[in-house]
Amino acid sequence: MYFPFTLLFYLSILARSRGQSSVCKSPLVSPAEFLAEQYDYIIIGGGTAGLTVAARLSEVVNLSIGVLEAGYLHIPDANVSTPVCDHRNSTQVKGTDTQRPADYNTNLTGNPEYDWMMSTDPQVSTANRSIPQLRGKLMGGSSAINSMAWTRASIPEYAGWDALNNYSGEWSWDGLLPYFLKSERRKPNPVPRLPGFMPSYYEDGFLGPVEVGPNALYSDIVPPYIDTMNQLDIPTIYDAMSGNISGLTNVLVAIDRETGTRVDSSTAHYCPNAGRPNLRILSGATATRILFQDGIGEGGLRATDVSFMSNNSYYTVNATQEVILSTGVFKTPQLLELSGIGNATLLKEFGIDPLLDLPGVGENLQEHIFITTDFELNGGYTTFDNFSNPAFAAEQMEIYNNTGGGWLAATSPAVTFLPHAALLVSPSSASLLDSFDASLAQLSNVTPLAQAQYELQRSWISGGQIPEVETIQLPEGVVDVVAGQNYMTVLSGLMHPVSRGSVHINSTNPLVAPRIIGNYLTADYDAQVLLELLRFNPKIALSPPLSASIASQVSPPADLQSDDDLISFIREAFAVGDHVLGTAAMVSKELGGVVDEKLVVYGTENLRVIDVSVFPTELAAHLQATVYAIAEKASDMIKLAYQSQ
């Protein structure tokens, strides 16, 4: 049975909201007060990207910025600010009906105060499970509920983005790097450092608003894990932010180490700028439709107004310059379709007059898929499992409230990105490229965009340099946890799946969740990669020096040995990483893109999409650092366009 970790949840509720300013100005809740202002730019969505853009545009004092956010500001709120993430429900095992994502704080997920509560349609490939798709419904968006990991992808992956945009140069590594640097602030590594692991990491730091850094506390099961990975010829990477991420790294996280609290777009971008007179945010406001007029000349449609609902009443707000859509990978295509932009055939089925026929809207959905291998440890280790001890939990709460440190401010540090060659341990492993090719051969109606993506993916696999999988050491148990015991879990995921899904409106009612067809593991290649990971993870545990620390494997069950049994287990037990993207893809129009390289929706003059839905392809990375960078770059593009008028 799962150990529910209720004591840690209780501690998180009681823990003082360190570092979350109780004087952060609350956003507006009155539509009348919001509508009393005239706006140059209306931003729909106060999440990771939306608040970044709002803060940057409001730096121009003669511009008026309005933001519509469906959720509310959760400051102070220890559920948000306390870094510790409960990974205990991060997957589903046979005989259970619980699944949680790999990269989210489960104190917040599945809770309508914080989460949009969306899920996929059940499918055969998911063992008929409906998979929760967690998205933050609060100020800060998903940056306020994720596990705070801060990584960049490899240089060739961003080069792939550039290739899909006719080599414009805007979205290459060089095009994004200044904005990666602009968004973050790094401080010297905390003390004590983990010996032999990340001895130096750009210690001078940068000057951006999002503070990031490595852990200040590590479980004693981490050093033998690192040593073992190195013995398996997996190197430690001391600067995984350089564009070469293959290897083991002490992952950065968005935590203010002075206070021990999460840094999200609310704390980084909203609170410091909430007093600006040209920035107004209305919370509790759900956008329902974007309104258009004919543009000037051949410019296409011009977005003029946004309809929204607040307190069960409907309103409309005007934007004189641009409307910026930042509602995320599921809500952005939903709002585009409700506004008449999308596949014309689909829109007509719902009685919506098509204004722009863009079949790519809602397509190209891609996601990381994870599976866990769980091990019970021999005695003597300290892990997150120690929170089952009331004395330990009380001690850690006192430490956290007094210093902002201890285990309540800790995360899982050891993250590894690997190409396939590093994990090939079974006779079938050498055929992963063949499996990829076979999966492509089974596809029908492959779009031009998917064809271009698959050509990139095949070159990455055959080249053997680009990471295709990620493994994360979790110093805690996930399944079949017994109080008083300590565990280690290896969470492993596929970075570049073949499977593509979709999200589309399910009703003309904007309050009805869209229909998400994940299509997860519909491609045999995707399941085969996870199978290889299930073969690889025990090799880590059985190799010295880590082997001396392992008492037994808990999951998958030892009686599952055949490929067929393990693939069935994968379908019944996998979790998504909630790194889902691509449903309003930024690619050339010829390939079926939704937005151009300036993030303007094709066929419009002034409607931009700035969120994770524009990512053209999945990345071997946790996504928030790239989302912030895109928002920073887009803000400069918007400022330049305004100045050029």
Disulfide bonds with the S-S distance in Angstrom:
Cys24-Cys271 2.14
